């Protein structure tokens, strides 16, 4: 009997969806089918692949009213925010627009005697292991360039968002992408690792925990399979003395608490110049108290449940540990009566925190943020870098030259000024340290799903 993979809804704790996990034999056959179908797909003209992929995006867009409801049930995001389609379209449009230039050969010499160039070829089969927090946008980051570049794709989604892969497959198949070229698969961890060990894939993209990324690397060890890993974050924000608090407070607090704090590049720690510290904290508390925690289907709800009660338990433990170590919690949970001790968790702001506390070092991935005063840019830089992670960092200042100067000293993948928690598809999405490695979006996103082939052609001479 097949193992069932279940999505437990954070809305009410019910089993919202379940699917049987594929056996290894079935999953192995799916990978073989993808490999067989890839050659024909890659043989199509680039413009035709782009056309079919973008037709799939249009089909997906038409499903959005149903998708928004499904996402609320699966991972708790309030329906008032309308889902992820804006980001999906922005990223897909950009990657389609740059495809011809990004995939064009690099001409080294074109003369009567020699033609030398570097071509880009698809890696073959791409395996995407996608997360639940932004399940459509994170999948699209690799799915669209992989298909456009001529690869076939296997997509495995997180159990918390079981229906997302089905929606994506339905849309892209309706748009003209052959079923064997893009397959949604339901796999347990053991089968996932076994597939990678079989050397089916030219590239494996994984977004998830550090432990999950380590498991992917172990599975790929010795296979020489390329991997792209986005594994975690503890992203900092820094408010300089010249910052505009009317912009910085709502910007950073939204970056910290939107989606119940479950954002890959969400703000998890804030450093404020001591001259603005008291005012920032006061405004941040007032901003947070305006949130409404509740059922994601209620139009008044601005903060839904965390995706799973066990995720909320981790955040509660971090908060309790910090308070026991001397931190002060500024938000009274009683202001948020929907907090049920389970998936529904009141937002929290902590002060009197330090880097010995778990909440300032471990990834929280929930609606909590610690705020610390700093005396200088140098102190802020030291604290921002004092983390095992490096995905994004946000600097709030009126001085762009100073922001760039600080940015050169930060160990991070992206430096923001006066904004946060956003993926620009024209820029490379990457990280360092335990956040992982690899490059998504931008022209570099195409480099991840293709390989270089050099041509050195000498004309015959008499």
C-alpha positions as a printed NumPy array, in Angstrom:
array([[  0.   ,   0.   ,   0.   ],
       [  1.335,   3.41 ,  -0.981],
       [  2.37 ,   5.897,   1.678],
       [  0.038,   8.913,   1.696],
       [  1.493,  12.407,   1.648],
       [ -0.833,  14.752,   3.511],
       [ -1.402,  18.478,   3.711],
       [ -2.709,  19.385,   7.176],
       [ -4.466,  22.734,   6.822],
       [ -3.362,  25.374,   9.344],
       [ -6.818,  26.926,   9.093],
       [ -8.563,  24.203,  11.113],
       [ -6.122,  21.295,  11.473],
       [ -8.002,  19.096,   8.995],
       [ -6.47 ,  16.966,   6.252],
       [ -7.014,  19.296,   3.313],
       [ -5.381,  17.149,   0.641],
       [ -3.509,  13.882,   0.331],
       [ -1.811,  12.027,  -2.471],
       [ -0.091,   8.626,  -2.674],
       [  3.681,   8.802,  -2.8  ],
       [  5.137,   7.327,  -5.978],
       [  7.127,   4.128,  -5.695],
       [ 10.759,   4.281,  -6.675],
       [ 10.016,   2.303,  -9.849],
       [  7.298,   4.764, -10.892],
       [  9.482,   7.77 , -10.08 ],
       [ 12.418,   6.23 , -11.915],
       [ 10.233,   5.72 , -14.978],
       [  9.042,   9.324, -14.811],
       [ 12.663,  10.477, -14.891],
       [ 13.415,   8.173, -17.846],
       [ 10.366,   9.512, -19.672],
       [ 11.549,  13.064, -19.037],
       [ 14.957,  12.24 , -20.455],
       [ 13.436,  10.674, -23.565],
       [ 11.113,  13.631, -24.161],
       [ 13.758,  16.288, -23.623],
       [ 15.49 ,  15.915, -26.993],
       [ 12.347,  16.645, -28.966],
       [ 11.511,  19.621, -26.761],
       [ 15.025,  21.056, -27.118],
       [ 14.811,  20.642, -30.895],
       [ 11.943,  23.137, -31.072],
       [ 12.891,  26.709, -31.992],
       [ 13.474,  28.925, -28.977],
       [ 10.556,  31.184, -29.898],
       [  8.196,  28.202, -29.882],
       [  9.32 ,  27.04 , -26.441],
       [  8.885,  30.568, -25.125],
       [  5.428,  30.773, -26.675],
       [  4.271,  27.523, -25.06 ],
       [  5.713,  28.404, -21.662],
       [  4.069,  31.824, -21.659],
       [  0.798,  30.265, -22.791],
       [  1.1  ,  28.106, -19.679],
       [  1.501,  31.233, -17.564],
       [ -1.697,  32.635, -19.071],
       [ -3.551,  29.421, -18.223],
       [ -2.225,  29.633, -14.673],
       [ -3.336,  33.244, -14.404],
       [ -6.887,  32.228, -15.288],
       [ -6.881,  29.758, -12.375],
       [ -5.93 ,  32.395,  -9.811],
       [ -9.325,  32.812,  -8.076],
       [ -9.287,  29.115,  -7.191],
       [ -5.563,  29.146,  -6.419],
       [ -5.927,  31.94 ,  -3.851],
       [ -8.502,  29.887,  -1.944],
       [ -6.361,  26.754,  -2.14 ],
       [ -3.302,  28.596,  -0.839],
       [ -5.234,  29.859,   2.18 ],
       [ -6.256,  26.301,   3.043],
       [ -2.801,  24.871,   2.413],
       [ -0.487,  27.389,   4.082],
       [ -2.664,  30.052,   5.684],
       [ -2.017,  33.206,   3.656],
       [ -4.976,  35.634,   3.837],
       [ -7.029,  35.706,   0.648],
       [ -7.135,  39.527,   0.747],
       [ -3.602,  39.559,  -0.719],
       [ -4.638,  37.82 ,  -3.924],
       [ -1.996,  35.135,  -4.128],
       [  1.303,  35.219,  -5.991],
       [  0.299,  35.793,  -9.593],
       [  1.815,  39.284,  -9.822],
       [  5.253,  37.963,  -8.95 ],
       [  4.82 ,  34.883, -11.14 ],
       [  3.99 ,  37.003, -14.186],
       [  6.773,  39.528, -13.512],
       [  9.41 ,  36.824, -13.266],
       [  8.163,  34.741, -16.2  ],
       [  7.837,  37.791, -18.456],
       [ 11.359,  38.931, -17.705],
       [ 12.967,  35.536, -18.174],
       [ 11.125,  35.099, -21.467],
       [ 12.194,  38.568, -22.631],
       [ 15.91 ,  37.953, -22.041],
       [ 15.992,  34.347, -23.239],
       [ 17.304,  34.957, -26.765],
       [ 20.161,  37.148, -25.586],
       [ 20.989,  35.052, -22.523],
       [ 21.116,  31.808, -24.504],
       [ 22.901,  33.216, -27.558],
       [ 26.384,  31.863, -28.268],
       [ 29.397,  33.944, -27.33 ],
       [ 31.297,  34.592, -30.567],
       [ 35.054,  34.617, -30.069],
       [ 36.09 ,  34.693, -33.722],
       [ 34.256,  34.782, -37.035],
       [ 36.815,  34.955, -39.849],
       [ 37.524,  33.283, -43.198],
       [ 39.74 ,  30.801, -41.382],
       [ 38.086,  30.157, -38.023],
       [ 34.752,  30.142, -36.283],
       [ 35.159,  29.945, -32.521],
       [ 32.283,  30.297, -30.113],
       [ 30.825,  29.125, -26.826],
       [ 27.284,  27.731, -27.013],
       [ 24.794,  27.074, -24.216],
       [ 23.082,  23.682, -24.175],
       [ 20.335,  22.426, -21.853],
       [ 21.563,  20.212, -19.028],
       [ 18.85 ,  17.618, -19.796],
       [ 16.455,  16.916, -16.936],
       [ 16.029,  19.49 , -14.151],
       [ 14.675,  18.399, -10.778],
       [ 12.934,  21.145,  -8.777],
       [ 12.194,  20.571,  -5.094],
       [ 10.013,  23.526,  -4.15 ],
       [  8.987,  24.97 ,  -0.756],
       [  5.563,  25.825,   0.633],
       [  5.933,  29.471,   1.708],
       [  5.761,  31.032,  -1.787],
       [  5.069,  27.828,  -3.67 ],
       [  4.311,  29.27 ,  -7.105],
       [  6.949,  31.997,  -7.3  ],
       [  9.785,  29.843,  -5.984],
       [  8.964,  27.087,  -8.481],
       [  8.657,  29.553, -11.366],
       [ 12.164,  30.895, -10.666],
       [ 13.674,  27.683, -12.053],
       [ 10.779,  26.142, -13.965],
       [ 10.426,  28.875, -16.585],
       [ 14.119,  29.222, -17.534],
       [ 14.574,  25.444, -17.454],
       [ 11.785,  24.846, -19.959],
       [ 12.694,  27.807, -22.149],
       [ 16.313,  26.632, -22.305],
       [ 15.172,  23.237, -23.611],
       [ 15.244,  21.064, -20.502],
       [ 12.553,  18.724, -19.263],
       [ 11.494,  19.139, -15.627],
       [ 10.379,  17.017, -12.694],
       [  8.737,  19.082,  -9.944],
       [  8.336,  17.849,  -6.385],
       [  6.434,  20.208,  -4.125],
       [  6.376,  20.37 ,  -0.338],
       [  3.659,  18.329,   1.355],
       [  2.194,  21.541,   2.79 ],
       [  1.345,  22.732,  -0.739],
       [  0.42 ,  19.493,  -2.464],
       [ -1.953,  21.069,  -4.976],
       [  0.497,  23.617,  -6.358],
       [  2.421,  21.2  ,  -8.568],
       [ -0.825,  19.873,  -9.982],
       [ -1.959,  23.39 , -10.862],
       [  1.353,  24.184, -12.548],
       [  1.312,  20.95 , -14.549],
       [ -2.301,  21.486, -15.609],
       [ -1.553,  25.025, -16.764],
       [  1.645,  24.293, -18.678],
       [  0.216,  21.205, -20.351],
       [ -2.774,  23.28 , -21.458],
       [ -0.327,  25.85 , -22.817],
       [  1.363,  23.264, -25.014],
       [  4.251,  21.89 , -22.943],
       [  4.222,  18.083, -23.437],
       [  3.258,  16.032, -20.383],
       [  6.526,  14.097, -20.336],
       [  8.523,  17.322, -20.57 ],
       [  7.017,  18.731, -17.377],
       [  5.903,  16.257, -14.733],
       [  4.604,  16.891, -11.237],
       [  5.61 ,  14.076,  -8.881],
       [  4.677,  13.153,  -5.303],
       [  7.718,  11.733,  -3.548],
       [  8.826,  10.934,  -0.029],
       [ 12.324,  11.888,   1.108],
       [ 13.839,   8.446,   0.548],
       [ 12.647,   8.228,  -3.063],
       [ 13.742,  11.813,  -3.725],
       [ 17.277,  11.014,  -2.591],
       [ 17.323,   7.71 ,  -4.463],
       [ 16.374,   9.435,  -7.73 ],
       [ 19.232,  11.892,  -7.358],
       [ 21.666,   9.062,  -6.685],
       [ 20.584,   7.431,  -9.966],
       [ 22.154,  10.365, -11.896],
       [ 18.946,  11.192, -13.711],
       [ 19.383,  14.946, -13.453],
       [ 21.611,  17.589, -14.941],
       [ 20.603,  20.05 , -12.248],
       [ 18.795,  19.841,  -8.915],
       [ 17.232,  22.983,  -7.477],
       [ 16.216,  22.855,  -3.821],
       [ 14.697,  25.534,  -1.607],
       [ 14.287,  24.581,   2.023],
       [ 16.135,  23.951,   5.268],
       [ 19.882,  23.677,   5.771],
       [ 19.419,  20.047,   6.832],
       [ 17.422,  19.396,   3.676],
       [ 20.147,  20.955,   1.552],
       [ 22.769,  18.801,   3.245],
       [ 20.678,  15.714,   2.431],
       [ 20.505,  16.775,  -1.224],
       [ 24.279,  17.242,  -1.345],
       [ 24.835,  13.811,   0.217],
       [ 22.519,  12.224,  -2.323],
       [ 24.331,  13.963,  -5.186],
       [ 27.809,  13.141,  -3.861],
       [ 29.842,  11.321,  -6.486],
       [ 27.245,  11.838,  -9.212],
       [ 28.68 ,  15.229, -10.245],
       [ 25.131,  16.578, -10.443],
       [ 24.998,  20.357, -10.24 ],
       [ 22.884,  21.75 ,  -7.415],
       [ 21.311,  25.101,  -6.628],
       [ 20.48 ,  25.468,  -2.937],
       [ 18.582,  28.229,  -1.133],
       [ 18.559,  27.019,   2.436],
       [ 17.706,  29.627,   5.005],
       [ 18.093,  33.152,   6.194],
       [ 18.268,  35.495,   9.128],
       [ 18.072,  38.678,   7.127],
       [ 18.993,  41.941,   8.849],
       [ 17.746,  45.482,   8.436],
       [ 19.807,  48.53 ,   9.418],
       [ 18.299,  51.95 ,  10.071],
       [ 20.975,  54.644,   9.823],
       [ 20.776,  57.968,  11.63 ],
       [ 19.649,  59.735,   8.438],
       [ 16.8  ,  57.295,   7.671],
       [ 13.191,  58.335,   7.124],
       [ 11.304,  56.532,   9.894],
       [  7.962,  57.029,   8.173],
       [  9.312,  54.792,   5.396],
       [ 11.603,  52.541,   7.408],
       [  9.092,  51.399,  10.031],
       [  6.324,  50.138,   7.721],
       [  8.881,  48.824,   5.23 ],
       [ 10.85 ,  46.771,   7.725],
       [  7.894,  45.657,   9.809],
       [  6.015,  44.471,   6.741],
       [  9.217,  42.691,   5.703],
       [  9.308,  41.028,   9.106],
       [  5.664,  40.053,   9.559],
       [  4.022,  39.644,   6.137],
       [  2.954,  36.071,   5.401],
       [  3.25 ,  35.423,   9.168],
       [  6.987,  36.012,   8.822],
       [  7.33 ,  33.034,   6.484],
       [  9.382,  34.702,   3.76 ],
       [ 12.751,  33.472,   2.538],
       [ 14.109,  37.019,   2.595],
       [ 11.96 ,  38.281,   5.45 ],
       [ 13.518,  40.614,   8.013],
       [ 14.341,  38.71 ,  11.213],
       [ 16.564,  41.21 ,  13.05 ],
       [ 16.721,  45.002,  12.998],
       [ 19.561,  47.303,  14.045],
       [ 18.705,  50.969,  14.589],
       [ 21.066,  53.867,  15.171],
       [ 20.755,  54.86 ,  18.805],
       [ 19.555,  58.362,  17.895],
       [ 16.436,  56.877,  16.252],
       [ 16.049,  53.729,  18.322],
       [ 13.313,  54.804,  20.759],
       [ 11.245,  56.448,  18.045],
       [ 11.612,  53.441,  15.733],
       [ 10.542,  50.982,  18.425],
       [  7.538,  53.099,  19.398],
       [  6.365,  53.35 ,  15.797],
       [  7.053,  49.644,  15.164],
       [  4.907,  48.628,  18.134],
       [  2.07 ,  50.896,  16.996],
       [  2.294,  49.476,  13.45 ],
       [  2.196,  45.882,  14.693],
       [ -0.794,  46.468,  16.935],
       [ -2.819,  47.397,  13.84 ],
       [ -2.504,  43.867,  12.452],
       [ -5.443,  41.476,  12.663],
       [ -4.693,  37.817,  13.311],
       [ -7.413,  35.462,  12.192],
       [ -9.008,  33.181,   9.649],
       [ -7.36 ,  33.789,   6.253],
       [-10.77 ,  33.836,   4.52 ],
       [-11.906,  36.872,   6.542],
       [-11.354,  40.105,   4.613],
       [-10.269,  41.849,   7.824],
       [ -7.437,  39.392,   8.463],
       [ -3.974,  40.755,   7.714],
       [ -2.051,  37.993,   9.517],
       [ -3.043,  34.385,   8.995],
       [ -1.891,  31.258,  10.809],
       [  1.577,  29.869,  10.337],
       [  1.626,  26.998,   7.873],
       [  1.885,  24.347,  10.579],
       [  1.525,  24.257,  14.359],
       [  5.003,  22.758,  14.692],
       [  6.508,  25.824,  12.968],
       [  4.709,  28.084,  15.425],
       [  5.997,  25.97 ,  18.317],
       [  9.594,  26.763,  17.297],
       [  8.892,  30.502,  17.286],
       [  7.16 ,  30.36 ,  20.667],
       [ 10.177,  28.535,  22.078],
       [ 12.565,  31.152,  20.687],
       [ 10.485,  33.97 ,  22.208],
       [ 10.291,  32.245,  25.588],
       [ 14.033,  31.546,  25.566],
       [ 14.781,  35.205,  24.803],
       [ 12.472,  36.526,  27.515],
       [ 13.964,  34.103,  30.029],
       [ 17.384,  35.458,  29.071],
       [ 16.428,  39.095,  29.636],
       [ 14.64 ,  40.202,  26.467],
       [ 11.471,  42.256,  26.732],
       [  8.392,  41.375,  24.681],
       [  6.531,  44.538,  23.634],
       [  3.351,  42.991,  22.185],
       [  0.752,  41.584,  24.558],
       [ -0.596,  38.383,  22.956],
       [ -3.975,  39.197,  24.526],
       [ -4.33 ,  41.883,  21.838],
       [ -4.607,  38.997,  19.37 ],
       [ -7.311,  36.68 ,  20.757],
       [ -7.067,  34.379,  17.734],
       [ -3.704,  33.122,  19.091],
       [ -4.685,  29.563,  19.985],
       [ -1.355,  28.175,  21.081],
       [ -1.192,  26.301,  17.781],
       [ -0.751,  27.55 ,  14.225],
       [ -2.334,  30.928,  15.002],
       [  0.481,  32.968,  16.58 ],
       [  0.424,  36.612,  17.688],
       [  3.192,  38.81 ,  16.244],
       [  5.978,  39.814,  18.593],
       [  8.664,  42.501,  18.872],
       [ 11.576,  41.843,  21.212],
       [ 14.008,  44.402,  22.648],
       [ 16.91 ,  44.02 ,  25.08 ],
       [ 18.046,  41.223,  22.807],
       [ 21.575,  40.103,  21.985],
       [ 23.292,  37.596,  19.767],
       [ 23.526,  34.993,  22.49 ],
       [ 19.791,  34.47 ,  22.111],
       [ 18.403,  31.879,  19.692],
       [ 15.916,  34.378,  18.285],
       [ 18.799,  36.533,  17.005],
       [ 20.843,  33.66 ,  15.592],
       [ 18.57 ,  30.821,  14.484],
       [ 16.133,  31.16 ,  11.619],
       [ 12.682,  31.925,  13.056],
       [ 10.563,  31.964,   9.895],
       [  7.678,  33.359,  11.889],
       [  6.079,  36.641,  13.067],
       [  8.808,  37.775,  15.465],
       [ 11.635,  40.289,  15.175],
       [ 14.334,  41.461,  17.552],
       [ 15.455,  45.107,  17.544],
       [ 18.841,  46.324,  18.8  ],
       [ 20.379,  49.844,  19.045],
       [ 23.799,  50.484,  17.466],
       [ 26.23 ,  53.378,  17.781],
       [ 27.75 ,  53.331,  14.295],
       [ 27.84 ,  51.831,  10.819],
       [ 30.791,  49.716,  11.908],
       [ 28.847,  48.165,  14.774],
       [ 25.868,  47.535,  12.51 ],
       [ 28.042,  45.838,   9.893],
       [ 29.627,  43.6  ,  12.512],
       [ 26.244,  42.532,  13.855],
       [ 24.687,  42.064,  10.419],
       [ 27.544,  39.75 ,   9.463],
       [ 27.345,  37.849,  12.753],
       [ 25.132,  35.129,  11.322],
       [ 25.586,  31.734,   9.679],
       [ 23.259,  32.937,   6.905],
       [ 23.58 ,  35.409,   4.043],
       [ 20.592,  35.93 ,   1.746],
       [ 19.656,  39.642,   1.841],
       [ 20.388,  42.739,   3.91 ],
       [ 18.364,  45.962,   4.002],
       [ 19.852,  49.415,   4.637],
       [ 17.645,  52.443,   5.303],
       [ 19.403,  55.717,   4.601],
       [ 19.279,  58.927,   2.557],
       [ 22.821,  58.305,   1.29 ],
       [ 23.089,  55.827,  -1.593],
       [ 26.885,  56.095,  -1.674],
       [ 27.037,  55.112,   1.971],
       [ 24.603,  52.243,   1.336],
       [ 26.876,  50.938,  -1.421],
       [ 29.936,  51.309,   0.808],
       [ 28.253,  49.361,   3.597],
       [ 27.015,  46.797,   1.086],
       [ 30.556,  45.931,  -0.001],
       [ 31.286,  44.897,   3.581],
       [ 28.204,  42.716,   4.069],
       [ 28.278,  38.938,   3.672],
       [ 25.029,  38.558,   1.769],
       [ 23.543,  37.731,  -1.615],
       [ 21.512,  40.921,  -2.148],
       [ 21.848,  44.415,  -0.688],
       [ 18.677,  46.514,  -0.54 ],
       [ 18.415,  50.23 ,   0.139],
       [ 15.11 ,  51.577,   1.464],
       [ 13.26 ,  48.385,   0.65 ],
       [ 13.357,  44.679,   1.526],
       [ 11.69 ,  41.324,   0.932],
       [ 11.56 ,  41.506,  -2.867],
       [ 13.014,  39.541,  -5.758],
       [ 13.978,  41.62 ,  -8.792],
       [ 14.009,  39.187, -11.742],
       [ 16.669,  41.263, -13.482],
       [ 19.059,  40.654, -10.597],
       [ 20.673,  37.388,  -9.586],
       [ 18.969,  35.659,  -6.643],
       [ 21.754,  34.084,  -4.654],
       [ 23.173,  33.663,  -1.16 ],
       [ 26.29 ,  32.782,   0.764],
       [ 27.341,  30.867,   3.883],
       [ 24.646,  28.464,   5.138],
       [ 22.055,  30.127,   2.924],
       [ 23.493,  27.994,   0.155],
       [ 24.809,  28.48 ,  -3.334],
       [ 23.68 ,  28.946,  -6.881],
       [ 22.018,  31.599,  -9.   ],
       [ 18.389,  32.038, -10.004],
       [ 16.665,  34.658, -12.159],
       [ 18.539,  37.204, -14.317],
       [ 20.722,  35.992, -17.177],
       [ 22.69 ,  33.966, -14.631],
       [ 19.571,  31.904, -14.008],
       [ 19.946,  30.538, -17.525],
       [ 23.571,  29.649, -16.83 ],
       [ 22.414,  27.347, -14.014],
       [ 20.18 ,  25.262, -16.292],
       [ 22.533,  25.103, -19.283],
       [ 26.103,  24.013, -19.811],
       [ 28.81 ,  25.52 , -21.948],
       [ 30.03 ,  23.814, -25.117],
       [ 32.956,  25.252, -27.022],
       [ 33.31 ,  25.119, -30.823],
       [ 36.659,  25.596, -32.549],
       [ 36.01 ,  25.249, -36.288],
       [ 38.884,  25.604, -38.735],
       [ 38.129,  26.017, -42.409],
       [ 39.828,  23.541, -44.73 ],
       [ 42.701,  25.11 , -46.708],
       [ 44.601,  24.008, -49.779]])
